[in-house]
């Protein structure tokens, strides 16, 4: 059982390292500029808290 637990912990650590490396590549080095354009098009990167508050305030 300890061997299985060690393998799971190692797999989690490796996954975390790959996740961090992918985040650095995508955000710092701007590997996929299309992804940034898509986020701006969808409105994810925009701060639209005022519209949200207006929606809740109108009810």
N, C-alpha and C positions, 0 to 999 in steps of 0.2 A: 504494500500500500504506500509506503514511503517513496518507493521508486516512482510510482505513478504521480504522486504529489509533486515530486521534484521535476518531473517532466512537464506537468501542467504549469508550474511556476516559471520554468524556463521558457515555455511557449508564450506565456503572458508577457514576460519581459521582452522577448524578441518582437512580439506584436507591438508593444509600446514603443520600442526603438524604431520600428518601421513606420509607425504612425507619426512620430515626431519628425523623422526624416522627410516623410511625404509633406507634412505641414510646412517645414522649412523650405522645401523645394517649391511648393506651390505659392507660398505667400512672400517669402523674402526674395527669391530669385525670379519670381514672376514667370515660371515655366509655361503656364497656360494663360495668356492674357484674355482668351475667350471666356474663361471662367469668371474673371473680374467683370467683364462686360455683361455677362449673363446675370450676375448678382445685382448689378446696377439696373438692368432692365427689369428684373423681377421686383425691385424695390427692397431687397434685403439689406443693402448697404446704406439705405437712406433712413435718417431718423424721422419717423412720422408719428411721434408720440402725440402731437397736438391733434391730428385727425382722429386718433384712437380715443383721446379724451373727449373730443367733441361728440363722437359717436355715443359714448357712454353717458355723457351729460345730457343728451337730447331725449333720453328715455324717460 
